[in-house]
Amino acid sequence: MDEPLIHTTKGNVPVSSLIYQTAWDIQETHIQFVERYLDDTGEVVKQNAHVYALPAAMTASNETQEA
């Protein structure tokens, strides 16, 4: 079976040759999930960000609870 490839700034490379990292950023107005693929030198060769904007009602209710 062929090894899966991933499209990066360095072209198509085997997924197993990359380092996979994730990060979360949780704010009052949004939640962001970032996934990064790094090569063996530590250079980011692919990055995806997924953002969920919190509804205004949720952020307003949090402000009310803090008061």
N, CA, C and O atoms as a DFTB+ gen file, in Angstrom:
268 C
 N C O
     1  1       0.842      -1.181       0.000
     2  2       0.000       0.000       0.000
     3  2       0.889       1.248       0.000
     4  3       1.912       1.289       0.683
     5  1       0.496       2.245      -0.759
     6  2       1.270       3.482      -0.842
     7  2       1.101       4.318       0.418
     8  3       0.043       4.323       1.049
     9  1       2.161       5.016       0.764
    10  2       2.116       5.890       1.944
    11  2       1.330       7.163       1.601
    12  3       1.526       7.731       0.527
    13  1       0.442       7.622       2.502
    14  2      -0.326       8.845       2.232
    15  2       0.581      10.071       2.128
    16  3       1.556      10.209       2.867
    17  1       0.237      10.946       1.200
    18  2       0.968      12.188       1.016
    19  2       0.103      13.353       1.466
    20  3      -1.124      13.259       1.493
    21  1       0.753      14.446       1.817
    22  2       0.039      15.672       2.182
    23  2       0.642      16.809       1.375
    24  3       1.860      16.901       1.218
    25  1      -0.227      17.673       0.866
    26  2       0.251      18.811       0.074
    27  2       0.750      19.908       1.014
    28  3       0.016      20.368       1.888
    29  1       1.996      20.320       0.826
    30  2       2.614      21.337       1.673
    31  2       3.297      22.387       0.804
    32  3       3.258      22.311      -0.424
    33  1       3.919      23.360       1.447
    34  2       4.692      24.364       0.707
    35  2       5.916      23.757       0.042
    36  3       6.521      24.374      -0.835
    37  1       6.278      22.564       0.453
    38  2       7.425      21.864      -0.137
    39  2       6.974      20.824      -1.162
    40  3       7.765      19.982      -1.588
    41  1       5.693      20.886      -1.559
    42  2       5.138      19.903      -2.491
    43  2       4.477      18.774      -1.715
    44  3       4.242      18.900      -0.513
    45  1       4.177      17.681      -2.391
    46  2       3.569      16.529      -1.737
    47  2       4.648      15.723      -1.016
    48  3       5.620      15.276      -1.625
    49  1       4.458      15.546       0.291
    50  2       5.436      14.800       1.086
    51  2       4.695      13.753       1.913
    52  3       3.510      13.913       2.206
    53  1       5.403      12.671       2.292
    54  2       4.764      11.643       3.130
    55  2       4.358      12.223       4.487
    56  3       5.133      12.937       5.123
    57  1       3.146      11.912       4.916
    58  2       2.640      12.399       6.203
    59  2       3.558      11.964       7.340
    60  3       3.774      12.716       8.291
    61  1       4.094      10.762       7.243
    62  2       4.936      10.244       8.331
    63  2       6.246      11.016       8.498
    64  3       6.908      10.878       9.527
    65  1       6.630      11.821       7.513
    66  2       7.880      12.581       7.619
    67  2       7.683      13.934       8.300
    68  3       8.644      14.678       8.492
    69  1       6.435      14.254       8.666
    70  2       6.135      15.562       9.265
    71  2       5.775      15.424      10.737
    72  3       5.339      14.367      11.194
    73  1       5.968      16.516      11.465
    74  2       5.568      16.596      12.869
    75  2       4.213      17.298      12.897
    76  3       4.049      18.355      12.287
    77  1       3.242      16.717      13.601
    78  2       1.888      17.271      13.683
    79  2       1.702      17.919      15.043
    80  3       1.944      17.289      16.073
    81  1       1.268      19.191      15.051
    82  2       1.009      19.915      16.295
    83  2      -0.391      20.504      16.254
    84  3      -0.913      20.841      15.191
    85  1      -0.989      20.620      17.439
    86  2      -2.285      21.285      17.544
    87  2      -2.219      22.354      18.632
    88  3      -1.401      22.276      19.549
    89  1      -3.086      23.341      18.515
    90  2      -3.167      24.402      19.520
    91  2      -4.602      24.905      19.579
    92  3      -5.296      24.976      18.565
    93  1      -5.032      25.252      20.787
    94  2      -6.354      25.822      21.015
    95  2      -6.195      27.246      21.524
    96  3      -5.303      27.532      22.322
    97  1      -7.060      28.133      21.060
    98  2      -7.110      29.501      21.546
    99  2      -8.569      29.779      21.902
   100  3      -9.414      29.925      21.019
   101  1      -8.855      29.849      23.197
   102  2     -10.226      30.044      23.655
   103  2     -10.360      31.462      24.190
   104  3      -9.727      31.832      25.179
   105  1     -11.189      32.245      23.522
   106  2     -11.427      33.635      23.886
   107  2     -12.908      33.819      24.202
   108  3     -13.710      32.907      24.004
   109  1     -13.260      34.994      24.689
   110  2     -14.663      35.279      24.999
   111  2     -15.534      35.321      23.754
   112  3     -16.724      35.012      23.822
   113  1     -14.957      35.699      22.613
   114  2     -15.742      35.867      21.394
   115  2     -15.623      34.711      20.409
   116  3     -16.447      34.583      19.503
   117  1     -14.598      33.861      20.577
   118  2     -14.396      32.770      19.621
   119  2     -13.545      31.655      20.218
   120  3     -12.864      31.837      21.228
   121  1     -13.604      30.520      19.577
   122  2     -12.726      29.392      19.886
   123  2     -12.004      29.050      18.588
   124  3     -12.633      28.897      17.542
   125  1     -10.683      28.930      18.662
   126  2      -9.892      28.637      17.464
   127  2      -9.060      27.379      17.695
   128  3      -8.401      27.233      18.725
   129  1      -9.102      26.481      16.723
   130  2      -8.280      25.273      16.732
   131  2      -7.309      25.369      15.564
   132  3      -7.732      25.558      14.423
   133  1      -6.023      25.243      15.830
   134  2      -5.001      25.333      14.787
   135  2      -4.251      24.006      14.722
   136  3      -3.867      23.443      15.747
   137  1      -4.049      23.518      13.498
   138  2      -3.204      22.341      13.311
   139  2      -2.066      22.705      12.382
   140  3      -2.263      23.350      11.352
   141  1      -0.872      22.282      12.761
   142  2       0.341      22.610      12.005
   143  2       1.101      21.338      11.656
   144  3       1.133      20.374      12.421
   145  1       1.709      21.368      10.480
   146  2       2.615      20.307      10.063
   147  2       3.983      20.942       9.878
   148  3       4.124      21.924       9.150
   149  1       4.997      20.377      10.541
   150  2       6.359      20.904      10.462
   151  2       7.266      19.865       9.824
   152  3       7.082      18.662      10.007
   153  1       8.256      20.352       9.069
   154  2       9.237      19.418       8.524
   155  2      10.321      19.151       9.570
   156  3      10.233      19.640      10.696
   157  1      11.331      18.384       9.200
   158  2      12.354      17.998      10.184
   159  2      13.234      19.154      10.642
   160  3      13.984      19.007      11.607
   161  1      13.159      20.312       9.965
   162  2      13.919      21.485      10.414
   163  2      13.082      22.368      11.336
   164  3      13.596      23.340      11.890
   165  1      11.789      22.043      11.509
   166  2      10.909      22.834      12.350
   167  2      10.127      23.892      11.596
   168  3       9.361      24.646      12.196
   169  1      10.316      23.957      10.274
   170  2       9.577      24.931       9.467
   171  2       8.132      24.474       9.287
   172  3       7.876      23.308       8.986
   173  1       7.189      25.398       9.474
   174  2       5.776      25.090       9.248
   175  2       5.562      24.995       7.739
   176  3       5.778      25.967       7.015
   177  1       5.135      23.817       7.268
   178  2       4.914      23.617       5.840
   179  2       3.432      23.533       5.491
   180  3       3.060      23.575       4.318
   181  1       2.590      23.416       6.514
   182  2       1.141      23.470       6.298
   183  2       0.496      23.845       7.615
   184  3       0.899      23.377       8.680
   185  1      -0.529      24.711       7.525
   186  2      -1.243      25.129       8.727
   187  2      -2.710      25.339       8.379
   188  3      -3.039      25.940       7.356
   189  1      -3.581      24.839       9.237
   190  2      -5.023      25.019       9.096
   191  2      -5.549      25.616      10.388
   192  3      -5.092      25.265      11.475
   193  1      -6.515      26.523      10.264
   194  2      -7.166      27.102      11.439
   195  2      -8.671      26.964      11.271
   196  3      -9.220      27.226      10.201
   197  1      -9.321      26.550      12.337
   198  2     -10.768      26.385      12.358
   199  2     -11.289      27.264      13.484
   200  3     -10.893      27.095      14.637
   201  1     -12.178      28.207      13.157
   202  2     -12.651      29.186      14.133
   203  2     -14.158      29.064      14.290
   204  3     -14.896      28.982      13.308
   205  1     -14.598      29.054      15.535
   206  2     -16.017      29.074      15.861
   207  2     -16.294      30.377      16.599
   208  3     -15.805      30.593      17.708
   209  1     -17.084      31.242      15.967
   210  2     -17.459      32.516      16.607
   211  2     -18.594      32.232      17.577
   212  3     -19.628      31.684      17.197
   213  1     -18.393      32.606      18.821
   214  2     -19.428      32.386      19.826
   215  2     -20.582      33.359      19.608
   216  3     -20.357      34.528      19.293
   217  1     -21.808      32.887      19.773
   218  2     -22.960      33.778      19.609
   219  2     -22.889      34.941      20.588
   220  3     -22.381      34.797      21.701
   221  1     -23.398      36.088      20.169
   222  2     -23.365      37.288      21.014
   223  2     -24.087      37.052      22.334
   224  3     -23.691      37.599      23.363
   225  1     -25.129      36.252      22.315
   226  2     -25.880      35.967      23.547
   227  2     -24.996      35.272      24.573
   228  3     -25.127      35.523      25.770
   229  1     -24.096      34.397      24.119
   230  2     -23.210      33.690      25.053
   231  2     -22.213      34.648      25.677
   232  3     -21.966      34.586      26.881
   233  1     -21.635      35.538      24.870
   234  2     -20.646      36.462      25.425
   235  2     -21.324      37.472      26.337
   236  3     -20.738      37.893      27.334
   237  1     -22.558      37.868      26.010
   238  2     -23.289      38.804      26.868
   239  2     -23.649      38.156      28.192
   240  3     -23.583      38.814      29.231
   241  1     -24.030      36.874      28.186
   242  2     -24.387      36.202      29.441
   243  2     -23.162      36.010      30.322
   244  3     -23.280      36.050      31.547
   245  1     -21.994      35.804      29.735
   246  2     -20.764      35.688      30.520
   247  2     -20.437      37.013      31.196
   248  3     -19.993      37.026      32.344
   249  1     -20.651      38.127      30.500
   250  2     -20.389      39.435      31.106
   251  2     -21.327      39.695      32.265
   252  3     -20.930      40.293      33.265
   253  1     -22.570      39.253      32.142
   254  2     -23.555      39.433      33.214
   255  2     -23.166      38.625      34.430
   256  3     -23.304      39.103      35.556
   257  1     -22.680      37.402      34.230
   258  2     -22.294      36.533      35.343
   259  2     -21.098      37.070      36.087
   260  3     -20.994      36.892      37.301
   261  1     -20.173      37.736      35.372
   262  2     -18.964      38.259      35.997
   263  2     -19.250      39.510      36.827
   264  3     -18.489      39.825      37.742
   265  1     -20.324      40.219      36.526
   266  2     -20.626      41.488      37.208
   267  2     -21.138      41.276      38.615
   268  3     -21.435      42.243      39.316
